[in-house]
């Protein structure tokens, strides 16, 4: 018998309801759901770091263009 895994975060429990599997009268959430949510958090974090790297590069390009414009005056 599989026991139901308690998830304390409200949005995760809502997500868990979407992924519950009805089986012989039992509804259960597997540990895979928790791992899935952690993977989503990791992906969000990686995307955040990529965006920060892109913003830093864009800022550097703007600084170079600004210095070129100021140098031509």
C-alpha positions, 0 to 999 in steps of 0.5 A: 500500500502506498501512503499519501505524501503530505506536501505543505506548500499550497501551490504544490498540493494543488499541483499534486491533485493534478498528478494524483493517480486513482488506484483501487480507491486510493489516491496517492502522490509519489515522491516523483512529484516532489522531485518534479517540483524541485527540478522545476525550481532548479530550472527556474534558478538556472534560467534566472542565472542565464538572464542575469548573465545576458543582462550583464553582457548587454550592460557591457555592450551599452557601456562600450557604445556609450564610451564610443559615442562620448569619445566621438564628441 
